[in-house]
Every structure is written in C-alpha cells, then in structure tokens.
Amino acid sequence: MVPRCPGDSSIAFLSEGYLFGRRRFDRWNSDVFACRLGGRRTIVLRGQDAARWFYEEPRLSRVGAMPTSVVHSLQDEGSVQALSGAEHRARKSLFLRTFGHEGRLSLAERFSQHWDQAAEAWNQGSIMLLDEVSAVLTRATLDWLGIAVTPDQEAERTRELQAMIDGAGSFGPRNWRGRTLRRRTEAWAAAVIEQRRALGAASNGAPIDVIAGWEDAPGQPLPVDVAAVELLNALRPVVAIARFVVFAALALARWPEWRARVLTEPSARAAFAAEVRRSAPFFPVVAGRPTEVLNWNGVRFTPRERVLLDLFATNRHPGEWPDADRFDPARFIGGDSARRIVAQGGGDSARRIVAQGAGDMVDGHRCPGEPSTETILELAVTKLASGDWLFVEGMPSVDLRRIPADPGVRPVRVHWKG
C-alpha cells in the first residue's frame, strides 16, 4: 500500500517548500507516497532506484507533467527537455557536442578570466554575491558562445535570466515577471539566430554557430523560435550555477577549516564542490507523466497521474547518504563515510548526486552540462577559498520554504587578494 496524504496538498507544498516531501517520507518511513497537487493525483518518489527509473523510463513523458507557469519559465514547448525517445537523443546530441570536453574547458577558462576581472571591482566595497556571480557567468557564457553584446545588453540578459530562474518555483508576481522577461530574452535570442544564419559561411564555428545551424535530421534546420529556446537552454543553466557558488560561500564561512584543504588538495576541492551540489537546495523536484500504465517496485502508475521525483530528499536520503544532513566533503574522498557509500552500491559517489538528473547522460535525461557545472563550481570554490571576505550582516540563513531557495539575501563585503 502506498501511503496517501488526505485532501489536497497544494497549500502544504507551497508553504513547506523543500521539506514537503521529506517530512512525509520520514513520517511513513517510505520512499513513495501519494497526494493531490492542484487536484491531480501525484505519486512522489525518492532514492537512487527511483531516480534511475524516472530518468531512464522512456514511457514517462515530461509533456504535461509540470504546470505551464514552470514550463514557460524554464523550458518551453519544443525544447530538448520536453522531447523523448529518438527526438530527444537527436536534439540532445547538440548539447553533448557543445558541452563536450573542449567546450567545458573553454567555458571554464572564460569563467575564470571574467571572475578575476570582476574581483578587481569587488575590492571597492560590498556586493550582492548572487547578482555579481550571475553577471560573471552571463558574461563568460556569452563570450564562450561567441555572442558579442554591449554592457547594457549584458546587464539586460543577466537580469532576465535571473528572473527566469527565480520565478520558476513560484506562482503569482515573481513567476509573471520571469515569464515576461523571458519573452524579451527569446526575442533577442531569435534575432541572434537569424543573424548567425545570415552570416552562413562567414561564421566562425563558435557554439552559437553550432546551435544556429543545428539539424535534427539532414535538411531539417530547427525553426528559429526553437533554436532560440535551445540557445537559452545553453545559457540559462550556466547562469543558474551562481546559486551553487553562493551556497559554496556559505559553506566555506560555516566550515572555514576546509579553506586550506581546498587550496592545497585537488581531491578536497572536487569533494567540497560535490558536497555543495549534494546538500544545497537547488530545484526541489522534477515531474513526469506516464504515457501508459507503468510499474516501479510494485507501485502502479497510470496516465491520469503525475510522478514527482524529489531531488532534495534523494540527495539527503538517510539510507543512502551516511549522516545525510551533515555537510561532509570527506564522504567523497575517503574515510568511513565514503566506504559506506561504496558498500551500499554507490560506486562513483559523485554520480549519485541528482541535482541535474540521473542515469545515462547520452541516452537519458541527465544534464549534459553537469561536467561544466562541476568544473566551474570547483574553480569558484578555489577562488572563494583564496579570498578575504565576510558576510556584512552576519551568517545568512536559507529559507527552505522558498522555491528556489534564495542564498543571496545579504550583502557580502569582499576584499580580494588577487
């Protein structure tokens, strides 16, 4: 029997945020429960097995699973996230190529350069770290893509991309603002696509040219509006890494003993970044819709239902992550914690983090930009660890009722050492 919440849980979900699923999983000591959200029966899952099934089950569609307000904030119809089967594999190969090994290193190099340039200005006073890192990531990604913009255009794109990310988990004014600004960004992206296509042979093979010229099948270039959406799907997720960076700053402030290790031990740097990705409240859930009757571990799903995978609860599953609520980068570099993970069948423990999907990156829905996220976050952790900075108004707290959780509510006074 699947535990079931009484009545409709929409208000509880909106008021409890990231803790909605976890409290119910713990209450029933179960990795699955049923509830009603927005009047629709919803099955909520957590855990590694559930994550693999969710991301690898081809009959679990993303179309119609999430509220329109969320889809229009982040994905939009016709984008790679909304496709399945052969169509998804064909479109995803665009991002696998763009964010491949060379692309990842090139993007990381630009991020490092633009961070160092921005840090010179940060020495002059207090900054809002989330806003500043978002601007650095926007600048670096546009540079990497091969898109030239004016300072005013860059500021507009940063503001619009931040609004999309911030509005995705809300209903009402915050979501409306994000969707309104997204329409402006899509118009800009469409103009960029048309301009690059007009250049034709004069283009220089930059990532923007790959996106503008992409064909899912020979002789079938993407419609301009779809190519524009995919351009945003290359740009917006990189800017979203800013939230991980600010959560990394919070972690370094709370556990300063890791600063020296991050600067002297490459394995500690990667482990610290991995633990930030595991523990930080990024986006709480992803949704799917069965296209036919499905079964997972004896649980039956029908096309009338929605399936939610709780990412936050999976990354803090008490049976899969020892001392799951403890911030412990050592779990990724050795010691008893790491051995217990491997003993539980974890293998490469960093791959068990589901902040950006699970399963196979080529054939499944795991984000092809995840390696870039790891590399950029490791760079940012190193730069934060080498800096001399403090939170002006004391240690910020993170409200887990807000989706997405906002780590940038207080200014950070920065003095950079070069």
N, C-alpha and C positions, 0 to 999 in steps of 0.2 A: 504494500500500500504506500502510495506517495503522500507524505504529509501535505495538508491543504490549509491555506490561510482562510479565515472566514471573511465573507463580504468582499468588497473591492479594496485593493491595497494601494491604489494610486496615490492617495494623500500620504500614506505611510512611506511610500517610496520617495516621494518628493521631499518629505520632511526629514527622513533619516539618511538619504543620500547613499554614500558608500557602505554604510553599515546595515542597510536594509536586508540584503541577502545574508550577510554573515551572521546576524543575530538569529535568523530563522534556521540557518544550517546548524548553528550551535544548539539552539533550543531543542531541535529534534534529533541531534546527532546524526544528521543525514546529509548526503551530498546532492540531494534533489528535493525540491518541494514545489507545490503548485499554488498559484494565486491568480487573482484577476487584476490586470492593469489596463486602465482605460476600457473596462468592460470586457476585455478579451482574456480568455483562459491562457495562462502563461506558465510554462514549466521552467524553473530556474535551476541551473546546474553549477557545480564547481568541481575542481580537481583536474589532474593531468589526463586521466582517461576521458573525461567529459570534454576537455579541450581538444584532444586529438580527434575525437568523434565529431565534434562540432565543426572543426575546420576542414576535415577530410571527407565528411559525408556529402557526396555530390547531390543528393536529393534534398538538401537543406539550403533553401534559397535565401538570399538577402533581400530580394524584391518583396516589398510589402511588409517587412518584418519590423522596421523602425518607424516611428512617427514621421510624417512628412517634414515637420519642422527640423528634425535632426538630419534627415537625408539632405534637405536643401542647404543646411548649414555646412555639411562636411563632404558629401559625396556627389549628390545629384544623379538623376537618371542617366543611364548610358555609360557611366564611368566604370572603371575596372572593378571596383568593389561590388557593383551591382550585377556583374556578369557571372556565369557559371559554365562549367564544362569546357568544351573546345574554345568557345568565345573568350572565356576568362583566361585560358592558357595563352591564346594568341595575343590578347591585349597585355597580359602581364609580362610577356617577353619584352615589351617595350621598356618596362621599369627594371627588369632584370639586366637588360643591356645598359640602361642609363646609370643605374646604381651599382654596376658591377665593380670589380676590384679597382680598375683605374679610375672610374668615376668617383668611387668612395674616397680614394686617396686625394684626388684633385679637389673634391669638395672640402675635405678636412683641412687641406693646405690653405684654402681660401678663408675658411673659418678662423684658423689660427692667425693669419695675416690681419684680417679685419678686427679680430678681438684685440690684438696688440695695438692697432691704430686707435681703436676706441678707448682703450685703457688709459692712453695718454690724456684724454679729455676727462676721464673719470677722476683723475687726481685732483681736479679743481673743486670737488665738493661732493655732496650727496647725490645719489641716483636712485631711481626705481629699477632694481636689478632685472626684473622680468621684462620691463619695457626696453631696457638697453640691450639685453641679450637677444630679445626678439628682433630688434633693429639690426644687430650684428648678423644674425642668421639670415634675415631677409637680404641684406647687402651681399653676404657671402654667396647665397644661393643664386641670386640674380647674376652675380659675377660668374659663377660656375656654369650656369645655364647658357651664358653668352648673350644676356639681355642688358642693353645699356639704358639707364634711366637717369633722370635728373634727381637731385636731392629731394625736391618736393614730391616727385613721383615715388621715390623710395619710401618716404615717410607715409605717403598715402597707402602704399601696398602693406607696409608694416601694420598700420592701424586697421586696415581691412582684414588682414589675415588673423590678427589677434582677436578681432571681433567675431570672426567665424568660429574660431576655436573656443572662445569664452562663451559664446551663445549656444553652442551645440547641445549642452546638457540642461537647458532651461526652456521654460515656456513664458511667453509674455515679452516685455520690452527688451530684455537682453538678447533674446533669440531674434526678435524682429529686427533689432539693429544689425546683428550679424548677417542676417539674410539680405537686408537692404544693401549693406556694404558689399556683400558677395556679388550682387548683380553688377555693381560698378567694377569689381575686380574681373568678373567674367567678360565684360565688355572690353576692358583693357587687354585681357589675355587673347580674346578673339582677334583684336587688332594686331597683336604681336604675331599670331599665327599667320594671318593674311599677309603681313609684311614679309615674314620669312619665306613664305611660299612664293611671293612675288620675286624675291631675290633669286630663287631657283639655284642654278649652278654657282651663283656668287656667294652662297652660304659657305660657312667655314667648318661644317661638321661638328659644331658645338651641340650640347644636349638639346637645346631648343630646336635645332635643325632636325634632330632625330625625331622629336615629338611632332613637329610641324609636318614632316614628310612620312609619318608612320602609316603603314597599310596593314590592316589585319589580314588581308589576303591580297595577292598580286592584283594591282589595278584598282584597288578599293581604298583610297585615302580616307581618313577619318573626316566626317563633316566638321566644319570649322568650329561649331559650338562644342562638339565632343572633344576635339583636340584641345580647345581652350580649357575644358574641365580637367583633362588629363595634365595639362600644364600646371593647373592649380594643385593637382594631386602630387606633382613633383615638388612644388614649392611650399604648400601649407604644412605638410607633415614635418618638414625640416625646421620650420619656424616653431612648431609645437615642441621641439626638443628644449626650447627655452624653459619650459616648466620643469623638466628633469634637471636642468642646470641650477635653477633656483632651489629645488629640493636638495641638490647636492651641496649647495652653500649652507642650507640649514643643517645638514648632516655634519659638515665639517665644523660648524660652530658648536654643535652639541657634543661631538666626539673629536676634539682637537688633537688627540693623540694619533689620529690617522694621518695628519698632515705630513709628518716626516716620512711615514711609510709610503705614502702616495708619491712623494718626490724622489724616493730612493729605490723603491721596489716596483718594477713594471707589473708584477703579478698583483701587488696590492692596489695599484691604480685601476687595473681592469676589474678587480674584485669589488672595489669601492663603487665604481660605476654600475656594476651589475647589481649590487645590493640596493643602490638608489632606484634602479629600474624595477626591482622586485617589490620594494616596500613603499615607494611613493604612490600616492593616489593620482594616477593618470586618468584614463577614462574607465568608468567602473564596469560597464557591461557591453556586450555585443549581442545582436539579435539575429535569429534565423527563422524561417518559416518552412515547415515540411511541405514538400510538393506531393507526397503520398504518405501512407501510413508507415511509420518508422519505429524501430525498437532500439533502445540502448540499455543494456544491463537490466532487461526486464521491464523497462519503462516504455510505455506506448505513446507515440506522438501522432496526431492527426493533422491534416491540412488546416483545420479550423483553429489550431493553436499556435502560439508563439513560443519560441525557445530562447531563453536568455542564458548566456554563459557569463557568470560573474567573474570578471578578471581580477578584481581586487581580492575577493575571497579565495580564488585559486592561488594567487601569489602569496597568500597568508594561510594556506591550508595547514592546520595544526598536525595533520597526519603525514604531510609530505615535506614540510619545512620545519626542521627542529627549531624550537624557540621562535616560532614564526613572527611574533610581534617584536622581537629584539632586532635592532639594527646591528648586523654582524657580518661585515665583509669577509671575515675569515671562513665563512661557510663555502666560499668559492675558491679558496686557496689551500685548504688542508685542515688538519686537525680533526677532532671528533665529529664536529658538525658536518664537515664535508664527507667524511667516511660514512656517516649515517645516511646521507642523501644517496650516495652511490649504492649502499647496501639495500636501499629501498627501490633500486632500479632506476635511479636518476640519470646515470650516465653522465653526460656533459651537463652539469647542473645549471649553467647559464642558459642553455637551450630550453630549460623548463620554465623560464620566465615567459608569461603570456601577455605582457603589456602590449605587444604588437603582433599577436597571433600565435598559432601553434601549428605543429605538423611540418610538412614539406614546403619549402619556400618556392620551388619551381612549379609544382602541380597544385599546391593547396593555396590557402588564403593567408599564409604568413607574410608579413610585410617585407617586400624586397629591400626596403630602406632600413631594416633593422641593423645590419652591419654598420651603416653610416651613422645611425644613432649611437651605437656603441663607441665608435671611433671618436665622434665629436664630443660625446659626454666624457670620455677619458681625457681628451685634450682640455676640456673645460675644468674638470676636476683638478688637473695638474696646475692650470693657471690660477684657479681659486686657492689651491693649497700654497702657492708661492706668493700670494698677495697678502697685503696688510690691510685688513678691512674689518668692520664690525657693524652690527645692526644698531642703528642710531637710537631706536626706541625700545631696545631690549629684544629678547628672543621672540620672533613671531610664532603664533600658534596657527594651526591649519584647521579650518572648519570642514569636517568631513560631511557635513550636511549639504555643502555647496558642490554642484557638479558643473564644470570640472572644479576641483579644489583649487583655490587661489593661493599660491605661495608668495605672491608679490605685494602684499598689502602694506608693507612697511618699507621705508627707505633704508638703503644700505650706504653707509659712509665708506668710501673706498680710498685707499692710498696704495697705488700700485708700485711695485719695486722694479718695474721694467722687465 
